[in-house]
Amino acid sequence: MASEEAVVGREGTLIVATRGAHGPGEVLVKMRGGTETYFAWSTEPLAKGLTVLVFESRGGRSVDVMEWQGDLLDDLGG
């Protein structure tokens, strides 16, 4: 099992929609040659299938996510 902190900063795909303050969804994150699932919390509801960025770990396999479009290095010209 991957470290909770290792997931921060990674892209993922929502496999269950989030409900904002009303409850988490689930995010699938590719890491270390496999995939990991986490409960995904967001401030606003986010749809299933959306690409998200994990920006914080809550521990207990729960993370905070936000909508994400693209690669930060691509956006910066790297």
Secondary structure, DSSP 8 states (H G I E B T S, - for coil): ---TGGGTT-EEEEEE---GGG--EEEEEEETTEEEEEEEE-SS---TT-EEEEEEEEETTEEEEEE--S-HHHHTT-
